[in-house]
Amino acid sequence: MNGERFTPVNTFEYEALAKLKLPKMVYDYYASGADDEYTLEDNIAAFRRLRLRPRVLVDISAQDISTTLLGIPSSFPLVIAPAAMQKMAHPDGEVAVARAAAKNKVIMTLSSLSTCSMEQVAESSPAGAKWFQLYIYKDRQVTKKLVERAQNAGYKALVLTVDAQRLGRREADIHNKFSLPQHLTFGNFQEEQTTNDDKTRTKSAQGSGIEAYFASLMDPSLTWKDIAWLQSITRLPIILKGITTAEDAQKAVQSGVAAVIVSNHGARQLDGMLATIDCVEEVVDAVRSRIPVLMDSGVRRGTDILKALALGAKAVCIGRPVLWALAVGGEEGVDDVLNLLRNEFHLAMGLVGCRSVEEIDRRIVVHQDVARIQKLKPKTHPQPLSQNARL
């Protein structure tokens, strides 16, 4: 390369560079999934099984790729997903991501397990729209305090993660005995961490100290009745993250939440479940346009965004590509990845003949197996059995 700086041109190249730059323990924490990681692989592979059906000779000289999510304008149908402990990737952590999100006019979702406090993040980019990701803990007062802080700091919605009553088994973290680096703290749990610092930092013989500590906070008795409790203590819209079935989608609508995110937690919880993109249409059909449906897990290309919208999603959420970009280039890296994905989506949308996101519909995407069957379908009547038997 003659000494020239290598500039990534897609999210996969950002990941390759991040893997070289990050300590193994940190990269593995961000990258790994549960158990054998079948679902982790399938989250990306499932997008590749979807094929596009472009329409041609459409005037695409003027395109509008913007959308609106719960009343918030967005430059294109993308939300930054919650991802924990971002200062492990870059010293500016969540603040850098928030600034890049505001610059690109997309919503950032802050993880409750962030290494910057929600107030720091809000103050760093006051013009940017932000959602706050939340768990309902055993100690409801801890949850209530976080909700009140998020409201006071100007967050526009609560994203309640509902697929983590118990934490998934992530073998990479067990092997690495993952713990929060000594120079970092959980920005939203300063008082709690002072009391439990030994639990969050201990590299025990059994594996991840953080995993054991937060597993002790999670409430396995959580049910739909707790959604009503959360609604009773906040005026913010509530989004349920972790819905993958029609049955739960219908219950979500009945519970009065503002939106759902089709998510398998980046394949970090239950291995062997469907790839998220394979769940989208089922959830969309069950919701019947009563509330918006978003999706995450496996989005790496602008064409992935297009496919998700064609199946009925209102927008996608991205997590790991933001972390790789943050590790490689800080705020500038995140800005670049958002621009890459926006430009890829813009191009793909035009090449299938869509001038606005409203024109993206189910007709432009087909499953690879369906496409293959249609291609192989005989154009004449089947031959007699005796002839078929000789084939």
C-alpha positions in Angstrom: 0.0 0.0 0.0 3.1 2.2 -0.2 2.6 3.6 3.3 -0.8 4.9 2.5 -3.5 4.6 5.2 -6.0 1.9 4.5 -9.5 3.3 4.5 -12.3 0.8 5.1 -15.0 0.8 2.5 -17.6 -1.4 4.3 -18.5 -2.6 7.8 -16.7 -6.0 7.4 -13.3 -4.2 6.8 -14.0 -2.1 9.9 -14.4 -5.3 11.9 -11.2 -6.8 10.6 -9.3 -3.6 11.6 -11.0 -3.5 15.0 -10.0 -7.1 15.7 -6.3 -6.2 15.1 -6.6 -3.2 17.3 -8.6 -4.3 20.3 -7.4 -6.6 23.2 -8.6 -10.1 22.6 -10.9 -10.0 25.7 -12.6 -6.9 24.5 -13.0 -8.0 20.9 -14.4 -11.4 22.0 -16.9 -9.7 24.3 -18.2 -7.5 21.5 -18.1 -10.2 18.8 -19.2 -13.4 20.5 -22.5 -15.1 20.7 -24.1 -17.8 22.9 -22.9 -21.4 22.9 -22.0 -22.7 19.5 -22.8 -19.4 17.8 -25.1 -20.9 15.1 -27.5 -18.1 15.4 -24.6 -15.6 15.4 -23.6 -16.9 12.0 -27.1 -17.1 10.7 -28.0 -13.5 11.6 -25.8 -12.5 8.7 -26.3 -15.5 6.4 -30.1 -15.1 6.5 -29.8 -11.7 4.8 -27.8 -13.4 2.0 -30.7 -15.9 1.5 -32.9 -13.0 0.5 -32.8 -11.9 -3.1 -33.9 -8.6 -4.6 -36.3 -8.1 -7.5 -35.5 -4.7 -9.1 -37.8 -2.7 -11.3 -36.1 -0.7 -14.0 -36.7 2.4 -16.0 -38.0 4.3 -13.0 -37.0 8.0 -12.7 -34.8 8.0 -9.6 -33.2 11.4 -10.1 -34.9 12.5 -6.9 -35.0 10.2 -3.9 -36.0 10.7 -0.3 -34.5 8.1 2.1 -35.6 9.8 5.3 -38.3 8.5 7.7 -39.9 9.3 11.0 -39.7 7.1 14.1 -42.1 7.8 17.0 -42.4 11.3 15.8 -38.6 11.8 15.5 -37.2 12.7 12.0 -34.4 10.4 10.9 -32.1 10.9 7.9 -32.6 7.3 6.9 -34.2 4.2 8.5 -31.4 3.4 11.0 -31.1 3.6 14.7 -28.0 2.9 16.7 -28.6 0.0 19.0 -27.6 -0.2 22.6 -24.2 -1.7 23.2 -22.5 -1.9 26.6 -19.2 -0.6 27.7 -18.1 1.4 24.7 -15.1 3.0 26.4 -13.4 -0.4 26.0 -13.4 0.4 22.3 -12.3 4.1 22.5 -11.6 6.5 25.3 -14.6 8.7 24.3 -17.0 5.8 24.3 -20.7 6.5 24.1 -20.1 10.3 23.8 -18.3 9.8 20.5 -21.2 7.6 19.2 -23.8 10.2 20.3 -22.0 13.0 18.6 -21.7 11.0 15.3 -25.4 10.0 15.6 -26.5 13.7 16.1 -24.3 14.8 13.1 -26.0 12.2 10.9 -29.5 12.8 12.3 -30.2 9.3 13.5 -31.4 8.2 16.9 -28.8 6.7 19.3 -29.9 4.2 21.9 -27.8 4.3 25.1 -27.2 1.1 26.9 -27.9 1.1 30.6 -24.5 -0.6 31.0 -22.7 2.3 29.4 -19.3 3.5 30.5 -20.5 7.2 30.2 -23.4 8.3 32.3 -26.7 9.1 30.6 -26.3 12.7 31.6 -22.8 13.0 30.1 -24.1 11.5 26.8 -27.1 13.9 26.7 -25.0 16.9 27.4 -22.4 16.0 24.7 -24.9 16.2 21.9 -28.0 18.1 23.0 -29.4 18.3 19.4 -29.3 14.6 18.9 -32.4 12.4 19.6 -31.7 9.6 22.1 -33.5 6.5 23.5 -32.4 4.8 26.7 -32.2 1.0 27.0 -33.5 -0.5 30.2 -33.7 -3.7 32.2 -36.3 -4.2 34.9 -34.2 -5.3 37.9 -35.1 -7.3 41.0 -34.8 -4.0 42.9 -37.5 -2.0 41.3 -36.2 1.2 42.9 -33.0 0.9 40.9 -35.1 0.7 37.7 -37.3 3.6 38.8 -34.3 5.8 39.5 -32.9 5.1 36.0 -36.2 5.9 34.4 -36.4 9.2 36.2 -32.9 10.1 35.3 -33.6 9.3 31.6 -36.7 11.5 31.6 -34.9 14.4 33.2 -31.9 14.1 30.8 -34.2 14.4 27.8 -34.3 10.9 26.4 -37.2 10.4 24.1 -38.2 6.7 24.7 -37.3 3.7 26.9 -36.2 0.6 25.1 -37.0 -2.3 27.4 -34.9 -5.5 26.8 -37.3 -8.4 27.4 -35.1 -11.4 26.4 -32.6 -11.4 29.2 -34.3 -12.6 32.4 -31.2 -14.8 32.5 -28.0 -14.0 30.7 -27.0 -16.3 27.8 -23.9 -18.4 28.1 -21.1 -16.7 26.2 -18.2 -19.1 26.2 -15.6 -16.6 25.0 -16.2 -14.5 28.1 -15.9 -17.6 30.3 -12.6 -18.5 28.6 -11.3 -15.0 28.9 -12.6 -14.5 32.5 -14.0 -11.2 31.2 -14.1 -8.3 33.6 -14.4 -4.5 33.3 -11.0 -3.0 32.9 -9.7 -1.3 36.0 -9.8 2.3 34.6 -13.5 2.1 33.6 -16.8 2.3 35.5 -20.5 1.9 34.7 -21.6 5.4 34.3 -25.2 4.8 35.3 -24.4 2.7 38.4 -21.8 4.7 40.3 -23.3 4.1 43.7 -24.1 0.5 43.1 -20.6 -0.2 41.6 -18.8 1.4 44.6 -20.6 -1.1 46.8 -20.1 -4.1 44.4 -16.8 -3.2 42.7 -15.2 -6.5 43.7 -18.0 -8.4 42.0 -17.8 -6.5 38.7 -14.0 -6.8 38.4 -13.2 -10.2 39.8 -11.8 -12.7 37.3 -13.2 -15.8 39.0 -12.2 -19.3 38.3 -15.7 -19.8 36.9 -15.4 -17.1 34.3 -16.8 -13.7 33.8 -17.2 -11.7 37.0 -19.5 -9.1 35.3 -21.7 -11.9 34.0 -22.2 -13.3 37.5 -22.8 -9.9 39.0 -25.5 -8.8 36.5 -27.1 -12.2 36.5 -27.7 -11.6 40.2 -29.6 -8.4 39.3 -31.8 -9.8 36.6 -35.4 -10.8 37.6 -36.4 -14.2 36.3 -40.0 -13.6 37.5 -40.5 -10.8 35.0 -43.8 -11.0 33.1 -46.2 -8.9 31.0 -47.7 -7.3 34.2 -44.4 -5.5 34.7 -44.9 -3.6 31.5 -47.9 -2.0 33.1 -45.8 -1.2 36.2 -43.2 0.5 34.0 -45.9 2.5 32.1 -47.2 3.7 35.5 -44.0 5.3 36.4 -43.1 7.1 33.2 -44.5 9.3 30.5 -42.0 8.1 27.9 -42.9 5.8 25.1 -41.9 2.2 25.8 -40.3 0.0 23.1 -40.0 -3.7 23.7 -36.7 -5.1 22.4 -36.5 -8.9 22.0 -39.8 -9.8 20.3 -39.5 -12.7 17.7 -42.9 -14.4 17.5 -46.4 -13.5 16.5 -47.8 -14.5 19.9 -45.5 -12.0 21.7 -46.1 -9.3 19.1 -49.8 -9.5 19.7 -49.3 -9.3 23.5 -47.0 -6.3 22.9 -49.8 -4.5 21.0 -52.3 -5.4 23.7 -50.0 -4.0 26.4 -50.0 -0.6 24.8 -46.3 -0.2 24.0 -45.2 2.3 21.4 -43.1 -0.1 19.2 -41.3 -3.4 19.2 -37.8 -4.4 18.0 -37.5 -7.8 16.5 -34.2 -9.0 18.1 -32.3 -12.0 19.3 -29.9 -9.9 21.3 -27.2 -10.2 18.6 -27.4 -14.0 19.1 -25.9 -13.5 22.6 -28.8 -15.1 24.5 -30.4 -18.3 23.0 -28.4 -20.2 20.4 -30.3 -22.1 17.8 -33.2 -19.7 17.4 -34.1 -18.1 14.1 -32.1 -15.3 12.6 -33.8 -12.0 13.3 -34.6 -11.2 9.7 -36.4 -14.5 9.4 -38.7 -13.4 12.3 -39.6 -10.0 10.9 -42.5 -10.9 8.6 -44.2 -13.0 11.3 -44.1 -10.1 13.7 -45.1 -7.5 11.1 -48.1 -9.6 10.1 -49.2 -10.0 13.8 -48.9 -6.3 14.6 -51.0 -5.4 11.5 -49.6 -1.8 11.3 -50.8 -0.9 14.8 -47.4 -0.1 16.1 -44.0 0.3 14.3 -41.7 -2.8 14.0 -37.9 -2.3 14.0 -35.3 -5.0 13.8 -31.7 -5.6 14.8 -28.9 -8.3 14.5 -27.0 -9.1 11.4 -27.4 -5.8 9.5 -24.1 -5.1 7.7 -25.1 -3.6 4.4 -27.4 -1.0 2.9 -29.1 -3.9 1.0 -29.8 -5.4 4.4 -31.7 -2.3 5.4 -33.6 -2.5 2.2 -34.6 -6.1 2.7 -35.7 -5.5 6.3 -38.0 -2.6 5.1 -39.3 -4.8 2.3 -40.4 -7.3 4.9 -42.3 -4.7 6.8 -39.8 -3.2 9.3 -39.9 0.5 9.8 -36.1 0.8 10.5 -33.1 -1.3 11.5 -30.8 -1.0 14.5 -27.1 -1.6 14.3 -24.7 -2.4 17.1 -21.5 -4.2 16.3 -20.6 -2.1 13.2 -20.7 1.0 15.4 -18.4 -0.7 17.9 -15.9 -1.6 15.2 -15.9 1.9 13.8 -15.5 3.4 17.2 -12.5 1.2 17.9 -10.9 2.1 14.6 -11.6 5.8 14.3 -13.5 7.1 17.3 -16.2 9.6 16.4 -14.9 9.9 12.8 -15.1 6.2 12.4 -18.7 6.0 13.5 -19.5 9.0 11.3 -17.9 7.1 8.4 -19.8 3.9 9.0 -23.1 5.7 9.1 -22.3 7.4 5.9 -21.3 4.1 4.3 -24.6 2.5 5.2 -26.6 5.5 4.2 -24.9 5.6 0.8 -25.3 1.9 0.3 -29.0 2.1 1.2 -29.5 5.1 -1.1 -28.0 3.2 -4.0 -29.8 0.0 -3.4 -33.1 1.7 -3.0 -32.6 3.5 -6.3 -31.5 0.3 -8.1 -34.7 -1.5 -7.2 -36.7 1.4 -8.5 -37.8 3.0 -5.2 -37.9 6.8 -4.9 -38.9 6.9 -1.2 -39.0 4.5 1.7 -42.8 4.4 1.3 -42.3 2.7 -2.1 -40.4 -0.2 -0.6 -42.7 -3.2 -0.3 -42.8 -7.0 -0.2 -42.7 -7.4 -3.9 -39.0 -6.4 -4.2 -37.6 -9.3 -2.1 -37.9 -13.0 -2.4 -36.3 -15.9 -0.4 -33.5 -17.6 -2.2 -35.2 -21.0 -2.0 -38.4 -19.6 -3.5 -36.4 -18.0 -6.3 -34.6 -21.3 -7.0 -37.9 -23.2 -7.0 -39.5 -20.7 -9.4 -36.6 -20.9 -11.7 -36.6 -24.7 -11.8 -40.4 -25.0 -12.1 -41.2 -26.9 -15.3 -42.9 -24.9 -18.0 -44.8 -27.9 -19.3 -46.8 -30.7 -17.6 -44.7 -33.2 -15.6 -43.4 -36.2 -17.6 -45.0 -39.7 -16.9 -43.8 -41.5 -13.8 -42.0 -44.1 -15.9 -39.9 -41.5 -17.6 -39.2 -39.6 -14.3 -38.0 -42.9 -12.7 -35.3 -43.2 -15.3 -33.9 -39.7 -14.6 
